[in-house]
Amino acid sequence: MRSIFQKNRLIALLAIGGLCGFGAQAAGTAAAGKVKAAVCAACHGLDGRSQMPEAPHLAGQVEGYLVEQLRAFKSGERHNEQMAIIAKPLSAQDIDDLAAWYASLAPTNAAGAKP
């Protein structure tokens, strides 16, 4: 009886974890993302630290969050004219690589400077 309870508990925890995205990792590589990020640098900076007030800093963002946002721009779920143009031709691998690159960078503080 106890083993059935433990098995059901494990299944429930795994299901909840899957719904919440626990353990979900993008399969990108930072090195490939760095090369692909050249076009992103115009707005988001060479190091993911934007110098433009309308473009967010990407350095140090959570990888899964970046993947979700790029997918949303690509699909049209999230609206931004510039990002729609940039994200539309990205492959799933491109998105994963870009997310890995920006997640690997040191984050900025509130003022945008390196901490």
N, CA, C and O of each residue as an XYZ file, in Angstrom:
460
protein
N       0.832     -1.186      0.000
C       0.000      0.000      0.000
C       0.878      1.251      0.000
O       0.600      2.213     -0.715
N       1.933      1.229      0.804
C       2.791      2.392      0.902
C       3.502      2.662     -0.418
O       3.656      3.823     -0.797
N       3.933      1.639     -1.117
C       4.639      1.839     -2.381
C       3.715      2.432     -3.444
O       4.168      3.215     -4.279
N       2.433      2.076     -3.432
C       1.477      2.661     -4.371
C       1.318      4.147     -4.081
O       1.271      4.962     -5.002
N       1.235      4.500     -2.795
C       1.130      5.910     -2.402
C       2.363      6.681     -2.858
O       2.244      7.777     -3.406
N       3.538      6.117     -2.636
C       4.768      6.797     -3.028
C       4.852      6.947     -4.547
O       5.290      7.984     -5.046
N       4.438      5.923     -5.275
C       4.458      5.975     -6.731
C       3.494      7.048     -7.231
O       3.841      7.830     -8.116
N       2.284      7.088     -6.667
C       1.305      8.098     -7.072
C       1.781      9.508     -6.718
O       1.554     10.454     -7.472
N       2.427      9.638     -5.594
C       2.965     10.934     -5.166
C       4.050     11.401     -6.140
O       4.088     12.571     -6.520
N       4.925     10.484     -6.539
C       5.985     10.806     -7.489
C       5.390     11.228     -8.830
O       5.835     12.206     -9.431
N       4.396     10.498     -9.290
C       3.742     10.835    -10.560
C       3.104     12.225    -10.471
O       3.221     13.022    -11.401
N       2.440     12.510     -9.367
C       1.816     13.821     -9.187
C       2.851     14.934     -9.163
O       2.638     15.985     -9.768
N       3.968     14.723     -8.474
C       5.018     15.740     -8.426
C       5.628     15.977     -9.796
O       5.901     17.118    -10.168
N       5.844     14.901    -10.550
C       6.385     15.051    -11.898
C       5.417     15.793    -12.808
O       5.833     16.612    -13.628
N       4.136     15.509    -12.666
C       3.130     16.191    -13.476
C       3.080     17.679    -13.141
O       3.019     18.519    -14.038
N       3.106     17.997    -11.868
C       3.095     19.400    -11.442
C       4.363     20.092    -11.922
O       4.309     21.219    -12.416
N       5.483     19.435    -11.783
C       6.746     20.002    -12.253
C       6.722     20.277    -13.738
O       7.238     21.299    -14.189
N       6.132     19.383    -14.499
C       6.022     19.586    -15.937
C       5.145     20.766    -16.286
O       5.457     21.521    -17.207
N       4.045     20.936    -15.560
C       3.158     22.066    -15.800
C       3.807     23.385    -15.443
O       3.541     24.402    -16.083
N       4.644     23.381    -14.440
C       5.292     24.606    -13.989
C       6.614     24.858    -14.703
O       7.219     25.916    -14.528
N       7.059     23.918    -15.488
C       8.296     24.101    -16.225
C       9.542     23.744    -15.439
O      10.647     24.076    -15.868
N       9.400     23.075    -14.294
C      10.576     22.679    -13.534
C      11.388     21.708    -14.350
O      10.849     20.779    -14.951
N      12.685     21.926    -14.368
C      13.560     21.013    -15.062
C      13.591     21.217    -16.565
O      14.354     20.547    -17.260
N      12.780     22.124    -17.078
C      12.792     22.367    -18.514
C      13.999     23.218    -18.862
O      14.139     24.341    -18.377
N      14.847     22.693    -19.685
C      16.050     23.396    -20.090
C      16.054     23.535    -21.605
O      15.693     22.608    -22.329
N      16.456     24.673    -22.059
C      16.632     24.841    -23.488
C      17.866     24.041    -23.903
O      18.789     23.854    -23.109
N      17.875     23.579    -25.127
C      18.966     22.736    -25.604
C      19.964     23.528    -26.434
O      20.589     22.977    -27.340
N      20.119     24.789    -26.145
C      21.007     25.633    -26.920
C      22.416     25.656    -26.379
O      22.687     25.209    -25.265
N      23.312     26.190    -27.200
C      24.688     26.368    -26.767
C      25.033     27.852    -26.827
O      24.704     28.542    -27.792
N      25.694     28.322    -25.792
C      26.041     29.737    -25.696
C      26.984     30.161    -26.814
O      26.853     31.266    -27.342
N      27.932     29.302    -27.184
C      28.894     29.657    -28.238
C      28.174     29.921    -29.562
O      28.476     30.895    -30.251
N      27.234     29.063    -29.915
C      26.470     29.266    -31.151
C      25.587     30.500    -31.027
O      25.422     31.252    -31.987
N      25.023     30.705    -29.846
C      24.175     31.872    -29.615
C      24.932     33.179    -29.731
O      24.386     34.177    -30.202
N      26.171     33.182    -29.310
C      26.991     34.397    -29.393
C      27.144     34.825    -30.848
O      27.045     36.011    -31.161
N      27.378     33.886    -31.718
C      27.520     34.188    -33.148
C      26.198     34.702    -33.713
O      26.172     35.681    -34.458
N      25.115     34.040    -33.357
C      23.795     34.414    -33.871
C      23.295     35.741    -33.305
O      22.428     36.377    -33.904
N      23.826     36.167    -32.167
C      23.365     37.387    -31.502
C      23.902     38.662    -32.140
O      23.555     39.758    -31.701
N      24.729     38.544    -33.154
C      25.296     39.743    -33.788
C      24.202     40.701    -34.244
O      24.330     41.914    -34.077
N      23.136     40.171    -34.814
C      22.045     41.023    -35.278
C      21.283     41.651    -34.098
O      20.708     42.730    -34.243
N      21.276     41.003    -32.964
C      20.573     41.500    -31.773
C      21.298     42.686    -31.128
O      20.692     43.503    -30.433
N      22.606     42.757    -31.375
C      23.450     43.757    -30.721
C      23.035     45.184    -31.039
O      23.252     46.082    -30.224
N      22.448     45.411    -32.197
C      22.046     46.767    -32.570
C      21.110     47.377    -31.534
O      21.188     48.573    -31.255
N      20.237     46.573    -30.969
C      19.284     47.082    -29.968
C      19.621     46.648    -28.548
O      19.441     47.416    -27.603
N      20.105     45.426    -28.395
C      20.313     44.863    -27.062
C      21.758     44.923    -26.588
O      22.065     44.445    -25.496
N      22.652     45.500    -27.386
C      24.052     45.643    -27.003
C      24.859     44.393    -27.273
O      24.320     43.287    -27.299
N      26.161     44.572    -27.475
C      27.056     43.445    -27.748
C      27.093     42.445    -26.605
O      27.272     41.246    -26.819
N      26.922     42.947    -25.396
C      27.000     42.093    -24.210
C      25.631     41.888    -23.551
O      25.553     41.497    -22.387
N      24.562     42.151    -24.294
C      23.220     41.970    -23.747
C      22.764     43.102    -22.850
O      21.730     42.995    -22.191
N      23.524     44.185    -22.818
C      23.193     45.350    -21.996
C      22.823     46.494    -22.932
O      23.690     47.166    -23.491
N      21.548     46.697    -23.089
C      21.038     47.671    -24.030
C      21.419     49.095    -23.651
O      21.449     49.456    -22.475
N      21.707     49.892    -24.666
C      21.942     51.317    -24.473
C      20.715     52.112    -24.913
O      20.708     53.342    -24.849
N      19.689     51.411    -25.356
C      18.456     52.038    -25.836
C      17.359     51.847    -24.786
O      17.134     50.727    -24.326
N      16.680     52.923    -24.406
C      15.666     52.798    -23.354
C      14.503     51.875    -23.707
O      13.891     51.292    -22.812
N      14.188     51.733    -24.994
C      13.051     50.890    -25.376
C      13.412     49.415    -25.553
O      12.526     48.582    -25.747
N      14.697     49.087    -25.488
C      15.138     47.692    -25.643
C      15.626     47.169    -24.294
O      16.487     47.790    -23.670
N      15.096     46.054    -23.843
C      15.490     45.527    -22.530
C      16.889     44.911    -22.535
O      17.405     44.486    -23.569
N      17.477     44.880    -21.348
C      18.726     44.143    -21.155
C      18.391     42.655    -21.243
O      17.382     42.211    -20.694
N      19.212     41.903    -21.915
C      19.006     40.461    -22.020
C      20.030     39.669    -21.218
O      19.806     38.497    -20.916
N      21.141     40.289    -20.875
C      22.202     39.604    -20.128
C      21.669     39.090    -18.794
O      21.061     39.832    -18.023
N      21.908     37.812    -18.542
C      21.545     37.221    -17.262
C      20.084     36.839    -17.114
O      19.674     36.378    -16.049
N      19.289     37.021    -18.163
C      17.888     36.605    -18.074
C      17.828     35.076    -17.994
O      18.748     34.384    -18.430
N      16.759     34.575    -17.446
C      16.563     33.129    -17.329
C      16.368     32.536    -18.729
O      15.566     33.032    -19.520
N      17.100     31.491    -19.011
C      17.100     30.880    -20.339
C      15.701     30.493    -20.809
O      15.312     30.808    -21.934
N      14.958     29.821    -19.963
C      13.606     29.395    -20.330
C      12.690     30.567    -20.635
O      11.845     30.486    -21.526
N      12.856     31.658    -19.895
C      12.061     32.863    -20.140
C      12.373     33.426    -21.523
O      11.465     33.782    -22.274
N      13.650     33.504    -21.854
C      14.042     34.025    -23.164
C      13.484     33.156    -24.293
O      13.012     33.675    -25.304
N      13.540     31.849    -24.119
C      12.986     30.932    -25.119
C      11.496     31.213    -25.301
O      11.018     31.342    -26.428
N      10.772     31.306    -24.201
C       9.328     31.556    -24.268
C       9.023     32.861    -24.985
O       8.118     32.915    -25.818
N       9.769     33.911    -24.670
C       9.506     35.213    -25.273
C       9.818     35.227    -26.760
O       9.048     35.777    -27.548
N      10.940     34.629    -27.156
C      11.263     34.581    -28.581
C      10.230     33.758    -29.352
O       9.857     34.114    -30.470
N       9.776     32.673    -28.760
C       8.725     31.873    -29.411
C       7.439     32.681    -29.542
O       6.746     32.592    -30.555
N       7.122     33.468    -28.519
C       5.905     34.289    -28.547
C       6.009     35.379    -29.615
O       5.027     35.657    -30.304
N       7.177     35.997    -29.762
C       7.363     36.983    -30.834
C       7.239     36.307    -32.198
O       6.602     36.839    -33.107
N       7.844     35.146    -32.332
C       7.830     34.409    -33.601
C       6.399     34.029    -34.007
O       6.026     34.153    -35.174
N       5.615     33.571    -33.048
C       4.249     33.126    -33.344
C       3.257     34.275    -33.483
O       2.163     34.088    -34.015
N       3.629     35.461    -33.008
C       2.714     36.594    -33.019
C       1.911     36.718    -31.741
O       1.102     37.635    -31.597
N       2.134     35.786    -30.800
C       1.434     35.842    -29.514
C       1.830     37.100    -28.743
O       1.006     37.698    -28.051
N       3.090     37.494    -28.867
C       3.582     38.732    -28.256
C       3.869     39.708    -29.392
O       4.461     39.330    -30.402
N       3.452     40.955    -29.230
C       3.510     41.920    -30.314
C       4.581     42.978    -30.106
O       4.598     43.676    -29.093
N       5.463     43.082    -31.072
C       6.448     44.146    -31.180
C       6.939     44.092    -32.620
O       7.455     43.071    -33.072
N       6.773     45.195    -33.332
C       7.061     45.198    -34.768
C       8.495     44.759    -35.076
O       8.712     43.916    -35.947
N       9.464     45.323    -34.371
C      10.853     44.980    -34.627
C      11.147     43.520    -34.290
O      11.788     42.812    -35.066
N      10.675     43.082    -33.135
C      10.966     41.710    -32.716
C      10.243     40.686    -33.590
O      10.754     39.585    -33.792
N       9.080     41.027    -34.106
C       8.376     40.110    -34.996
C       9.208     39.858    -36.251
O       9.301     38.726    -36.726
N       9.807     40.917    -36.780
C      10.637     40.793    -37.980
C      11.875     39.948    -37.690
O      12.260     39.101    -38.495
N      12.489     40.184    -36.542
C      13.706     39.464    -36.169
C      13.412     37.997    -35.839
O      14.151     37.107    -36.261
N      12.346     37.745    -35.094
C      12.067     36.395    -34.592
C      11.446     35.472    -35.633
O      11.610     34.254    -35.553
N      10.746     36.024    -36.591
C      10.016     35.196    -37.560
C      10.888     34.128    -38.227
O      10.472     32.971    -38.288
N      12.077     34.468    -38.728
C      12.875     33.443    -39.416
C      13.696     32.539    -38.496
O      14.356     31.619    -38.979
N      13.671     32.779    -37.177
C      14.486     31.974    -36.264
C      13.980     30.537    -36.181
O      12.777     30.297    -36.083
N      14.897     29.600    -36.219
C      14.544     28.194    -36.002
C      14.473     27.937    -34.493
O      14.885     28.777    -33.694
N      13.959     26.797    -34.124
C      13.926     26.422    -32.707
C      15.340     26.372    -32.137
O      15.568     26.766    -30.993
N      16.290     25.885    -32.940
C      17.681     25.820    -32.482
C      18.266     27.222    -32.316
O      18.994     27.478    -31.357
N      17.954     28.127    -33.238
C      18.411     29.514    -33.110
C      17.923     30.112    -31.795
O      18.691     30.741    -31.069
N      16.661     29.915    -31.499
C      16.064     30.447    -30.276
C      16.752     29.868    -29.050
O      17.083     30.599    -28.116
N      16.965     28.562    -29.049
C      17.634     27.918    -27.918
C      19.062     28.433    -27.746
O      19.514     28.663    -26.624
N      19.766     28.611    -28.858
C      21.147     29.095    -28.799
C      21.204     30.541    -28.292
O      22.040     30.870    -27.450
N      20.331     31.390    -28.796
C      20.306     32.791    -28.340
C      19.984     32.868    -26.850
O      20.610     33.628    -26.112
N      19.018     32.088    -26.417
C      18.652     32.081    -25.002
C      19.820     31.605    -24.136
O      20.072     32.163    -23.068
N      20.525     30.582    -24.595
C      21.683     30.080    -23.845
C      22.765     31.152    -23.751
O      23.381     31.321    -22.698
N      23.001     31.877    -24.845
C      24.020     32.932    -24.850
C      23.676     34.034    -23.851
O      24.489     34.371    -22.990
N      22.483     34.589    -23.964
C      22.131     35.700    -23.076
C      22.033     35.263    -21.617
O      22.366     36.038    -20.720
N      21.587     34.051    -21.371
C      21.515     33.547    -19.997
C      22.905     33.350    -19.400
O      23.071     33.407    -18.182
N      23.900     33.120    -20.250
C      25.260     32.882    -19.754
C      25.981     34.170    -19.355
O      27.012     34.123    -18.684
N      25.451     35.300    -19.759
C      26.096     36.584    -19.470
C      25.750     37.081    -18.076
O      24.687     36.773    -17.537
N      26.662     37.853    -17.501
C      26.406     38.433    -16.183
C      25.257     39.427    -16.281
O      25.217     40.235    -17.208
N      24.324     39.377    -15.336
C      23.186     40.310    -15.379
C      23.612     41.736    -15.052
O      24.718     41.983    -14.571
N      22.716     42.653    -15.324
C      22.966     44.053    -14.995
C      22.207     44.412    -13.721
O      21.288     43.701    -13.313
N      22.600     45.520    -13.100
C      21.829     45.997    -11.961
C      20.729     46.917    -12.487
O      20.594     47.082    -13.699
N      19.950     47.510    -11.602
C      18.814     48.324    -11.992
C      19.222     49.493    -12.880
O      18.441     49.907    -13.737
N      20.404     50.028    -12.702
C      20.854     51.170    -13.486
C      21.474     50.737    -14.808
O      21.841     51.582    -15.624
N      21.594     49.433    -15.028
C      22.133     48.934    -16.281
C      23.619     48.664    -16.249
O      24.172     48.183    -17.238
N      24.275     48.953    -15.161
C      25.717     48.701    -15.059
C      25.975     47.272    -14.627
O      25.106     46.620    -14.048
N      27.166     46.794    -14.911
C      27.535     45.463    -14.432
C      27.578     45.495    -12.914
O      28.073     46.457    -12.326
N      27.055     44.435    -12.263
C      27.064     44.428    -10.789
C      28.475     44.278    -10.239
O      28.663     44.254     -9.022
